[in-house]
Amino acid sequence: MTKLPKSTALIVIDVQEAFLNPTLGERNNREAESNIARLLTAWRQSGRPIRHVVHDSLEPNSLLRAGSPGNAIQGAAAPQAAEPVYHKHVNSAFIGTDLERDLRQKGIDTLVIVGLTTNHCVSTSARMAGNLGFTTFVVSDATAAYARPALDGTPRSAEAVHSAALSDLHQEFATVVDAAEILRRAGA
């Protein structure tokens, strides 16, 4: 088991109130937020860096529109005063933000990514992190997805969507692990 460097950053993506809205349909991994809270606690206790990312949708009817109740960060993932928050308008945490520049200026080259949703902003950000040369981990039980139809209209469960997204990332763009494993690697 490879230990994580002390400089490993926890990247918390889009843990916003909108994703608790029941109109979004079936969601897997209802424990994602509690696992994110556990990771945040461990990172804070160890003095490791934390970065928060918020999706500010430009769509007028979006639950994630800036200023709407759904845009607020959930209490379980609320940033502390010294923890930077980056606001994005697209799926990637790296586009239109200073996240990459700030990580590089701090000498951070290893990222642990958690948040919502697995197949959208988590996946896009993890893919880009890998392409940018960061050693990237995605925490499977600290992410979640919603049911979505396949291209042919066949229903896909939230768990199937989640599993497919993680499978596509693993050993290509990131290493997929669970919270217990990442905590062991962090020495927590």
Backbone bond lengths (Angstrom), bond angles and torsions (degrees), N, CA, C in turn:
res aa  C-N    CA-C-N  psi(-1)  N-CA   C-N-CA  omega(-1)  CA-C   N-CA-C  phi
1 M - - - 1.460 - - 1.529 108.71 -
2 T 1.311 115.81 122.42 1.458 121.94 178.85 1.524 110.35 -81.98
3 K 1.329 115.97 126.84 1.467 120.36 176.37 1.527 109.79 -73.36
4 L 1.315 115.82 147.88 1.465 120.99 176.58 1.520 109.38 -82.71
5 P 1.330 116.98 139.43 1.468 118.98 174.77 1.527 110.54 -60.64
6 K 1.314 115.78 150.93 1.473 121.14 178.66 1.532 111.17 -59.05
7 S 1.324 116.21 -24.39 1.468 120.77 -178.64 1.528 113.37 -85.42
8 T 1.333 118.29 3.31 1.464 120.74 -178.98 1.525 110.61 -61.04
9 A 1.322 116.25 126.29 1.469 121.19 -178.87 1.530 110.97 -94.29
10 L 1.314 115.12 136.30 1.463 122.24 170.71 1.521 106.73 -89.82
11 I 1.335 116.75 120.98 1.458 122.86 179.98 1.525 107.54 -106.81
12 V 1.324 116.82 113.43 1.465 123.08 -176.08 1.525 107.53 -103.80
13 I 1.332 115.82 111.61 1.461 121.50 -171.27 1.533 112.36 -106.35
14 D 1.305 115.92 120.51 1.472 123.98 166.40 1.527 115.20 54.50
15 V 1.308 118.16 40.08 1.469 119.74 176.03 1.529 106.09 -84.99
16 Q 1.326 114.02 78.01 1.456 122.60 -171.25 1.528 111.39 -115.66
17 E 1.319 115.25 156.96 1.464 122.31 -176.79 1.527 112.90 -55.85
18 A 1.310 118.14 -32.22 1.464 121.10 -178.79 1.521 112.22 -54.21
19 F 1.322 116.90 -33.43 1.457 120.47 -175.90 1.526 113.63 -77.86
20 L 1.323 116.62 2.19 1.467 121.36 171.85 1.524 111.09 -98.66
21 N 1.319 116.86 -2.60 1.462 122.05 -176.08 1.532 110.15 -71.81
22 P 1.337 117.94 121.52 1.468 120.62 -177.49 1.532 114.09 -64.73
23 T 1.329 118.18 -18.01 1.466 119.58 179.73 1.531 111.71 -68.19
24 L 1.334 117.96 -13.01 1.464 120.48 178.80 1.525 112.13 -75.75
25 G 1.319 117.16 -12.22 1.459 120.55 175.43 1.520 113.42 92.07
26 E 1.328 114.07 -160.38 1.464 121.73 -175.40 1.524 111.05 -63.84
27 R 1.315 115.06 128.53 1.460 121.37 176.73 1.514 109.35 -125.27
28 N 1.323 116.84 142.84 1.462 119.60 175.33 1.531 108.56 -92.47
29 N 1.311 115.43 177.31 1.462 124.47 170.70 1.525 113.58 46.84
30 R 1.293 115.97 65.52 1.474 121.37 177.43 1.533 111.71 -66.86
31 E 1.334 117.36 -9.23 1.469 121.66 178.08 1.531 112.07 -90.26
32 A 1.325 117.85 1.28 1.471 119.91 -176.21 1.527 111.72 -54.45
33 E 1.324 117.24 -48.34 1.459 119.93 -177.39 1.526 112.28 -64.19
34 S 1.335 117.90 -38.47 1.471 118.71 178.63 1.528 110.63 -68.67
35 N 1.324 117.66 -34.37 1.468 119.83 175.34 1.526 111.22 -68.74
36 I 1.318 117.01 -37.70 1.465 120.75 175.25 1.524 109.46 -61.92
37 A 1.324 117.48 -43.50 1.471 121.13 178.82 1.526 110.59 -60.92
38 R 1.334 117.53 -41.32 1.488 120.71 177.42 1.521 110.66 -61.00
39 L 1.333 116.41 -43.70 1.463 120.11 179.99 1.527 111.03 -66.07
40 L 1.319 116.99 -41.91 1.466 120.18 177.41 1.530 110.67 -59.38
41 T 1.313 117.35 -43.91 1.465 121.01 178.69 1.521 110.91 -59.92
42 A 1.325 116.79 -46.93 1.474 121.01 -179.85 1.525 111.07 -63.21
43 W 1.331 117.38 -42.54 1.466 121.01 -179.88 1.527 110.32 -64.13
44 R 1.322 116.02 -42.88 1.475 119.70 -179.77 1.529 110.78 -65.54
45 Q 1.320 116.84 -42.26 1.466 119.99 179.98 1.521 112.07 -64.78
46 S 1.322 116.71 -32.13 1.467 120.09 -178.27 1.526 113.05 -89.25
47 G 1.336 116.91 -7.03 1.458 120.39 -179.50 1.521 113.78 76.52
48 R 1.329 116.72 15.63 1.470 120.26 177.99 1.537 110.03 -75.93
49 P 1.336 116.75 156.47 1.466 120.24 -178.72 1.530 113.04 -73.63
50 I 1.317 114.58 145.50 1.472 122.85 178.10 1.522 107.59 -130.22
51 R 1.340 114.81 137.50 1.460 121.11 175.28 1.526 107.84 -130.52
52 H 1.319 116.72 135.03 1.462 122.54 178.59 1.521 108.88 -109.16
53 V 1.323 115.69 143.74 1.459 121.95 178.29 1.525 107.71 -127.09
54 V 1.329 115.68 135.61 1.466 122.45 -179.00 1.521 108.24 -124.05
55 H 1.329 115.51 135.73 1.463 120.02 176.57 1.519 108.82 -91.67
56 D 1.322 116.09 117.09 1.464 123.07 174.92 1.520 106.93 -104.73
57 S 1.321 116.02 92.34 1.457 120.11 -177.78 1.519 110.91 -65.24
58 L 1.317 115.04 143.33 1.464 121.15 175.59 1.524 111.74 -93.62
59 E 1.330 116.27 -3.89 1.467 121.33 178.50 1.529 109.54 -75.36
60 P 1.324 118.41 126.71 1.465 120.40 -174.12 1.532 114.64 -61.14
61 N 1.325 118.66 -28.91 1.467 120.82 -177.82 1.522 113.07 -102.10
62 S 1.306 118.36 9.11 1.459 121.70 -177.50 1.528 111.98 -72.08
63 L 1.321 115.63 142.21 1.461 120.99 173.23 1.526 111.13 -65.84
64 L 1.337 117.13 -18.91 1.469 122.98 -177.66 1.536 112.92 -99.27
65 R 1.314 117.34 9.24 1.471 121.03 179.80 1.530 109.48 -61.06
66 A 1.326 116.45 134.54 1.471 121.39 178.39 1.517 109.70 -53.86
67 G 1.315 116.32 135.51 1.458 121.69 -179.92 1.514 114.04 89.60
68 S 1.331 117.96 -13.35 1.461 120.28 178.68 1.528 109.14 -85.37
69 P 1.345 117.36 157.05 1.468 119.54 179.40 1.536 112.78 -57.58
70 G 1.319 117.65 -34.79 1.459 121.07 -179.52 1.509 114.13 -68.90
71 N 1.316 117.80 -16.86 1.464 122.26 -179.65 1.527 112.04 -76.09
72 A 1.326 117.71 -20.90 1.468 121.52 -176.91 1.526 111.12 -63.68
73 I 1.326 115.59 145.82 1.464 121.47 175.87 1.522 108.26 -74.07
74 Q 1.330 116.44 135.40 1.455 121.52 177.40 1.526 110.20 -61.95
75 G 1.318 116.72 147.21 1.460 121.94 -179.44 1.518 114.10 -55.30
76 A 1.322 117.74 -37.68 1.471 121.44 -178.62 1.518 112.65 -62.89
77 A 1.322 116.90 -21.42 1.466 121.03 -176.75 1.524 112.47 -119.60
78 A 1.308 116.44 15.60 1.468 119.96 -176.01 1.528 111.57 -60.02
79 P 1.324 116.51 131.61 1.463 119.50 179.11 1.523 111.74 -71.74
80 Q 1.328 115.23 149.42 1.457 120.48 170.94 1.525 108.27 -89.28
81 A 1.319 116.32 167.15 1.465 122.22 -170.55 1.526 113.99 -52.43
82 A 1.310 118.47 -40.01 1.478 120.58 -174.48 1.526 113.22 -88.23
83 E 1.323 117.85 1.24 1.464 121.21 -176.20 1.529 110.16 -94.47
84 P 1.335 117.14 117.13 1.472 119.94 -178.18 1.529 112.91 -62.78
85 V 1.324 114.79 145.00 1.469 122.30 175.88 1.525 107.16 -121.77
86 Y 1.339 115.57 127.52 1.466 122.36 -179.82 1.522 107.93 -109.81
87 H 1.324 116.49 135.59 1.458 122.25 -179.96 1.521 108.94 -107.27
88 K 1.324 115.58 128.58 1.468 120.79 -178.43 1.522 109.93 -125.23
89 H 1.328 115.22 161.94 1.468 121.58 178.58 1.522 111.47 -118.88
90 V 1.325 117.39 -2.83 1.464 123.00 -179.11 1.524 108.47 -127.32
91 N 1.339 116.88 -179.15 1.458 120.41 -176.12 1.527 113.95 -67.96
92 S 1.321 118.14 -35.65 1.458 121.02 -175.55 1.523 112.14 -82.33
93 A 1.329 115.44 133.24 1.462 121.34 176.09 1.525 111.98 -68.99
94 F 1.337 116.92 -12.22 1.460 121.25 -175.34 1.535 113.35 -97.09
95 I 1.315 118.42 -16.32 1.458 121.03 -176.60 1.529 109.47 -92.84
96 G 1.320 115.73 124.54 1.458 120.92 178.58 1.515 113.98 78.80
97 T 1.334 117.95 10.51 1.464 121.86 177.50 1.529 108.56 -127.72
98 D 1.313 115.68 171.15 1.467 121.82 176.05 1.521 111.97 -97.34
99 L 1.330 118.09 15.26 1.457 121.50 -175.07 1.527 112.05 -55.99
100 E 1.323 118.23 -52.72 1.469 119.90 -177.79 1.524 110.76 -59.88
101 R 1.307 117.17 -48.61 1.468 120.57 -179.37 1.520 111.35 -57.41
102 D 1.332 116.77 -45.71 1.460 120.97 -178.07 1.525 111.50 -65.43
103 L 1.336 117.68 -41.08 1.470 120.67 177.83 1.524 110.19 -61.81
104 R 1.310 116.60 -46.64 1.472 120.64 -178.63 1.531 111.28 -64.77
105 Q 1.326 117.40 -39.99 1.468 120.25 178.69 1.520 111.68 -62.39
106 K 1.334 116.74 -29.82 1.466 121.50 179.09 1.535 112.02 -89.20
107 G 1.341 117.33 0.15 1.457 120.58 -179.83 1.516 113.98 72.91
108 I 1.325 116.56 23.28 1.467 121.77 -178.77 1.522 108.89 -87.58
109 D 1.347 116.04 123.45 1.466 119.54 179.03 1.524 113.38 -125.49
110 T 1.347 116.81 2.18 1.462 121.36 178.77 1.521 108.83 -126.09
111 L 1.342 115.55 130.41 1.463 121.90 -176.74 1.519 110.96 -124.60
112 V 1.326 115.64 141.87 1.461 122.90 170.31 1.521 105.28 -116.34
113 I 1.340 115.61 117.61 1.465 120.96 -174.74 1.524 110.81 -106.19
114 V 1.333 114.95 131.26 1.460 123.15 176.66 1.524 107.69 -136.18
115 G 1.328 116.94 163.40 1.458 119.23 173.49 1.507 114.42 134.56
116 L 1.324 114.33 -157.28 1.454 122.28 -172.34 1.534 109.95 -131.46
117 T 1.264 116.71 143.42 1.446 130.62 -13.55 1.529 109.55 -100.28
118 T 1.322 114.42 157.39 1.467 120.98 -173.11 1.519 111.90 -55.08
119 N 1.328 116.72 -47.76 1.469 121.47 -172.72 1.522 113.73 -86.38
120 H 1.308 117.95 -3.70 1.470 120.14 179.87 1.530 109.73 -114.31
121 C 1.310 117.58 -99.45 1.469 120.65 -170.81 1.523 113.45 -69.52
122 V 1.326 118.31 -33.07 1.466 119.86 176.05 1.522 109.59 -64.63
123 S 1.328 116.66 -50.63 1.464 121.01 -179.35 1.528 111.84 -61.83
124 T 1.321 117.24 -47.12 1.461 120.72 -178.71 1.525 110.86 -61.19
125 S 1.315 116.77 -43.93 1.467 120.72 -179.38 1.520 111.40 -68.15
126 A 1.337 117.58 -39.57 1.467 120.56 178.43 1.525 111.09 -65.97
127 R 1.321 116.88 -41.23 1.465 120.42 177.63 1.527 110.66 -60.53
128 M 1.319 115.69 -45.51 1.450 119.15 -178.79 1.529 110.81 -68.36
129 A 1.329 117.88 -39.51 1.470 120.87 177.39 1.523 110.28 -58.15
130 G 1.331 116.17 -46.12 1.460 120.08 177.32 1.516 112.06 -60.94
131 N 1.319 116.46 -43.99 1.462 120.55 179.51 1.526 112.37 -65.95
132 L 1.318 117.23 -28.79 1.462 121.61 178.64 1.530 112.17 -81.81
133 G 1.339 116.57 -3.41 1.453 120.20 175.86 1.519 115.78 95.24
134 F 1.316 118.15 6.58 1.463 120.48 175.82 1.527 109.48 -76.97
135 T 1.325 117.36 140.97 1.454 121.44 168.02 1.524 105.18 -73.55
136 T 1.322 116.28 120.16 1.459 120.35 -167.42 1.519 111.67 -124.24
137 F 1.327 115.68 132.59 1.459 123.62 173.86 1.528 107.92 -118.78
138 V 1.322 116.28 139.31 1.463 121.80 172.68 1.520 106.40 -117.65
139 V 1.331 116.31 130.30 1.463 121.68 -175.89 1.532 109.04 -93.72
140 S 1.327 115.81 109.13 1.466 122.35 -171.27 1.520 114.02 -59.59
141 D 1.332 117.57 -38.47 1.465 119.24 -177.77 1.532 112.27 -96.29
142 A 1.322 116.26 12.82 1.464 122.13 172.68 1.533 109.15 -120.16
143 T 1.331 114.94 27.11 1.459 124.43 174.36 1.526 106.50 -139.67
144 A 1.319 116.25 164.87 1.466 119.92 179.20 1.527 109.07 -157.02
145 A 1.334 114.43 160.65 1.467 120.96 -179.32 1.531 109.32 -137.82
146 Y 1.323 114.74 170.17 1.460 122.50 177.12 1.522 109.14 -115.97
147 A 1.325 115.36 154.21 1.467 120.54 176.37 1.529 109.00 -59.70
148 R 1.336 115.47 140.87 1.473 121.36 178.25 1.525 108.16 -146.44
149 P 1.321 116.63 145.49 1.465 118.02 176.52 1.529 111.04 -74.76
150 A 1.329 115.14 150.90 1.460 120.97 171.46 1.524 108.34 -72.04
151 L 1.318 117.07 172.79 1.468 120.63 -179.51 1.522 112.68 -57.49
152 D 1.326 116.65 -33.45 1.467 119.90 -179.47 1.522 112.74 -85.32
153 G 1.356 116.05 4.75 1.460 120.33 178.57 1.516 114.06 91.55
154 T 1.316 117.87 -6.68 1.462 121.07 178.16 1.523 109.68 -62.76
155 P 1.325 116.80 129.31 1.474 118.47 179.56 1.536 111.15 -63.08
156 R 1.325 115.95 140.26 1.464 121.90 172.36 1.525 107.15 -123.70
157 S 1.311 116.83 129.68 1.461 120.98 179.59 1.517 110.69 -67.68
158 A 1.310 115.62 161.74 1.463 120.54 176.86 1.526 110.53 -59.12
159 E 1.315 116.87 -39.74 1.469 119.91 179.64 1.521 110.93 -65.49
160 A 1.320 117.84 -38.29 1.471 120.84 178.21 1.528 110.88 -65.72
161 V 1.318 117.55 -41.87 1.466 122.03 178.44 1.528 109.64 -63.00
162 H 1.323 116.18 -46.22 1.466 123.37 179.73 1.533 110.41 -60.21
163 S 1.314 115.95 -49.87 1.467 121.14 -178.34 1.523 111.88 -62.57
164 A 1.316 117.08 -42.42 1.470 120.43 179.37 1.525 110.99 -63.98
165 A 1.320 116.95 -42.51 1.473 120.25 179.81 1.521 110.50 -62.74
166 L 1.330 116.86 -45.01 1.469 119.85 179.87 1.519 111.43 -65.98
167 S 1.339 116.47 -40.28 1.466 120.39 178.84 1.520 111.42 -61.10
168 D 1.319 117.02 -38.87 1.464 121.10 179.62 1.529 112.04 -68.11
169 L 1.321 117.63 -27.90 1.463 121.51 -179.90 1.531 112.74 -82.58
170 H 1.342 115.92 -37.93 1.465 121.64 -168.57 1.527 112.56 -61.81
171 Q 1.306 114.65 127.53 1.458 125.22 177.50 1.528 113.59 62.70
172 E 1.313 115.97 14.27 1.463 121.44 173.65 1.527 109.23 -118.24
173 F 1.330 116.08 -53.47 1.459 121.91 -179.95 1.524 111.75 -114.21
174 A 1.328 116.14 -23.47 1.463 121.38 -173.22 1.526 109.30 -156.50
175 T 1.316 114.44 170.34 1.458 121.44 169.77 1.517 106.41 -105.32
176 V 1.318 116.77 124.86 1.459 121.15 -179.30 1.534 108.30 -94.65
177 V 1.326 115.50 125.16 1.462 122.67 179.99 1.524 108.24 -137.55
178 D 1.334 116.85 169.75 1.461 119.04 174.84 1.525 109.73 -98.25
179 A 1.320 116.64 173.65 1.462 121.51 -175.94 1.518 111.71 -61.37
180 A 1.324 117.34 -40.77 1.471 119.88 -179.81 1.527 110.76 -60.30
181 E 1.325 117.15 -41.69 1.460 121.11 179.74 1.524 111.42 -66.07
182 I 1.314 117.24 -43.66 1.466 119.14 -178.23 1.526 110.21 -68.12
183 L 1.322 118.03 -34.25 1.454 120.78 175.87 1.531 111.24 -66.47
184 R 1.331 117.55 -39.00 1.472 120.37 175.21 1.525 110.36 -62.40
185 R 1.331 116.31 -45.64 1.458 120.24 -179.86 1.528 111.86 -64.44
186 A 1.325 116.61 -27.86 1.463 120.99 178.64 1.520 111.54 -84.42
187 G 1.333 116.53 -7.36 1.455 120.48 -179.32 1.513 113.00 76.07
188 A 1.325 116.55 23.17 1.472 120.73 -178.13 1.524 110.53 -90.32
